[in-house]
Each structure stands twice: as structure tokens, then as C-alpha cells.
Amino acid sequence: MNDALYAGSARYYATGRLPYPAEIADVLRAGLGLDGRGRLLDVGCGPGPVTRLLAPLFESAVGVDADAGMIAEARRSGVDGVEWRQLRAEELPAGLGVFRVATFAQSFHWMDRPLVARLVRGMLEPGGAWVHVDTSNPSDGTDPLPHPEPPREAIAALVRRYLGPVRRAGTALLPQGTPSGEAEIMLAAGYAGPERLPAGGGAVHERSADQVVASVFSLSSSAPHLFGERFADFERDLRAVLRSASPSGRFAERSPAIVLVVWRP
């Protein structure tokens, strides 16, 4: 994982990202037969939204992330029973012990996936599970939104104007986008599955212009450090794009459908 991937993004994450639906916890409990025992490992936890949501299902939880800012934000949450560690996934198991469930939410594609899949497999207790919290699924809601949607295409065009036509990610470029082929990697690493558990999504969230700005800076492709001395200029132009899309400064967007993709050793 590129250590500069989310440099400067942590302070924007909680404000900018849509919340995960609370029903994720209920679906995971029912789907895996959780009974309050065992430990949770959340890999690439960011500031800990999934860790905090799922921690009450276990005796204890550990959230790991390579970004110091993300771990600092997670520690400010003050959640009991959660240990936060600044740690690259490739450095596991790092003496962390054995876990009943390991979760990955919008993080696995940034890692050395074959290596991390093997390392985490060795950290799962008998009967344990790897869970990918998949947010790539469009929701099927059809009810009208109360405000305009954030103008994502116009925002992406503005990012390209400042940073170039090829997607940025830390100090690297992603001309082909983020990698795919997770199923092949998991099967090769000795997992069986997957089982897919629908887990909510589709809720409508009203957003302020400040929240939309934060959502842009929470992304690896438009993290604050990428703009350097032009950061203030980009934010000024970004806010102008938002004013054009919604003079009231109010937006609305529908959260994606969440699917828990379960793999077992």
C-alpha cells in the first residue's frame, strides 16, 4: 500500500464519506452466527467507521491502517474494546493474534492482495471468516431526491484539470483504475466461497457544500497533498462548481447498496 495514498485526507473522512448502514451489524451477526465471542480485525480501517460499527459483536476489535492521520482520527473516537494500530497490511500478523472475523472495507484493492490474503488466512481461527464490505453496487431507489446530486462528473473534470488525465493515487498513477480479480486471488490463497449477504444501503442523505468538498478531499485520487501549492485554488474552483450545480448549497445522494462478501479458509 502506498503510504502517501490518503495523506491529509483523514480530517475530511468522517464529514465527507456517507455513513455505512447500521444493518451491516445485524446482517453479519445473523450470517456468521456471531454470539459475542471472538475478536474482529479490520484491515485498512481508516478512521474506523466499520470497526466501531461491528466491534460490539465481538469481545474485542483491532483496527489497522498504514496512515498515521487515519489512526489518530480513529483513536479520538474513544470506543471501548478497540485497539488501533498504525500498520501496513503487508506487515501482518505483527503479533496481533487470532481473530474470528477479518473485514476489509474499500481497502483490499490498495494492498499486495495475494500476500495479504495469505497472511490474514493464517490469522483466522477455525470457522473464522474474511468479509469484504462491498460498496460498489448501485442502489435501486427511484424516489426523487430533495436536492440536486453532487455534480460528480464536473468535479472529476476539475480534478483532471488540476492533476492531469490519469487518475492519481498517492505517489503513483492508475491508468487502468483500481485492480479487479479478487475472486481469483482469494481462491488461490486457499479460501472457499464467496457467500454474498445483502446488507442495506439506498438511504437518501442530504449534504451541505462543505460535506461534498470534504468528500472530494477524502478520496485517494484527490487527496489534499496532490494539489500542493494549488490546494486553495482547487478548493475555490470546486466550490464554484458546487454553487453552479445548487445555488442553495444543498445536495442529496443515495448511498450504494452494501453487500458483505464472505470467504472462509
NORTA-V80285 format. One record per pair of residues at least 24 apart in sequence whose ideal C-beta (glycine too) atoms are under 7 Angstrom apart, sorted by the first residue. I is the first residue (numbers start at 1). J is the second residue. D is the distance in whole Angstrom. If there is no record, write none. Layout:
((I,J,D) (I,J,D))
//
This chain:
((1,66,5) (1,88,6) (1,89,6) (1,110,5) (1,111,5) (2,169,6) (2,170,3) (2,171,6) (2,172,6) (3,66,6) (4,170,4) (4,171,5) (4,225,7) (5,110,6) (5,169,6) (5,170,4) (5,220,5) (6,67,5) (6,70,7) (6,220,6) (6,223,6) (7,223,6) (7,225,4) (8,223,6) (8,224,4) (8,225,5) (9,217,6) (9,218,5) (9,223,5) (9,224,7) (10,47,6) (10,67,6) (10,69,3) (10,70,5) (10,72,7) (10,73,5) (12,214,4) (12,217,4) (12,218,4) (13,46,6) (13,47,5) (13,73,7) (13,218,5) (14,47,6) (14,73,7) (15,211,6) (15,214,4) (16,211,6) (16,214,3) (16,215,4) (16,217,7) (16,218,4) (17,215,7) (17,218,6) (18,205,6) (18,255,5) (19,49,7) (20,49,6) (20,50,6) (20,53,6) (20,258,7) (21,199,7) (21,200,3) (21,201,6) (21,203,7) (21,255,7) (21,258,6) (22,53,7) (23,199,6) (23,200,4) (24,53,6) (24,133,7) (24,199,5) (24,200,6) (24,258,6) (24,260,7) (25,53,6) (25,54,6) (25,57,6) (27,197,5) (27,199,4) (27,260,6) (28,54,6) (28,57,7) (28,131,7) (28,260,6) (29,57,6) (31,197,5) (31,260,7) (31,262,7) (32,101,7) (32,129,6) (38,99,7) (38,100,3) (38,125,7) (39,99,5) (39,100,6) (40,99,6) (40,101,5) (40,103,7) (41,96,7) (41,99,4) (41,102,4) (41,123,7) (42,103,5) (43,89,5) (43,102,6) (43,104,5) (43,107,6) (43,120,7) (44,89,6) (44,104,6) (44,107,2) (44,110,7) (45,74,6) (46,70,5) (47,73,4) (47,74,5) (48,74,4) (48,77,6) (50,103,6) (50,105,5) (50,133,6) (51,82,6) (52,77,6) (52,79,5) (54,103,7) (55,79,6) (55,81,6) (55,82,5) (58,100,7) (62,96,6) (64,89,7) (89,116,5) (90,115,6) (90,116,6) (92,119,5) (92,120,6) (92,123,7) (93,119,6) (93,122,7) (93,123,5) (96,123,7) (98,123,6) (98,125,5) (99,123,6) (99,124,6) (99,125,7) (99,128,6) (100,125,6) (100,128,5) (101,128,6) (101,129,5) (101,131,6) (102,130,5) (103,131,5) (103,133,6) (104,132,5) (104,133,7) (105,133,4) (106,135,6) (108,132,6) (108,182,7) (109,178,5) (109,179,6) (113,185,5) (114,185,6) (114,188,7) (114,189,6) (117,185,6) (117,186,6) (117,189,4) (118,189,5) (121,189,6) (121,190,6) (121,191,7) (121,265,5) (124,265,6) (128,265,7) (129,262,5) (129,263,7) (129,264,5) (130,191,6) (130,263,4) (131,260,5) (131,262,6) (132,261,4) (133,258,7) (133,260,6) (134,258,7) (134,259,4) (134,261,5) (135,256,5) (135,258,6) (136,256,7) (137,256,6) (137,257,4) (137,259,6) (138,256,6) (138,257,7) (139,201,5) (139,202,4) (139,254,5) (139,255,6) (139,256,6) (139,257,5) (140,202,7) (141,202,5) (141,254,5) (145,204,6) (145,252,4) (146,206,7) (146,252,5) (147,206,6) (147,246,6) (147,250,4) (147,251,5) (147,252,4) (148,245,6) (148,246,5) (148,251,6) (149,251,6) (149,252,7) (149,253,5) (150,207,7) (150,212,5) (150,251,5) (150,253,6) (151,241,6) (151,245,4) (154,241,5) (154,245,7) (155,216,6) (155,238,7) (155,241,6) (158,237,6) (158,238,6) (158,241,6) (159,221,7) (159,222,5) (162,227,6) (162,230,6) (162,234,5) (163,226,6) (167,221,5) (168,221,6) (168,226,5) (169,220,5) (169,221,6) (170,220,7) (186,263,5) (190,265,6) (191,263,4) (191,264,6) (191,265,6) (192,264,5) (193,262,6) (193,263,4) (193,264,6) (194,261,5) (194,262,6) (194,263,5) (195,262,4) (196,259,5) (196,261,6) (197,259,7) (197,260,4) (197,262,6) (198,257,7) (198,259,6) (199,258,4) (199,259,6) (199,260,5) (200,258,5) (201,255,5) (201,256,5) (201,257,4) (201,258,4) (202,254,6) (202,255,6) (202,257,6) (203,255,5) (204,252,6) (204,254,5) (205,252,7) (205,253,6) (205,255,6) (206,250,6) (206,252,5) (207,251,4) (207,252,7) (207,253,6) (208,249,6) (208,250,7) (209,239,6) (209,242,5) (209,249,4) (212,242,6) (212,251,6) (213,238,6) (213,239,7))
//
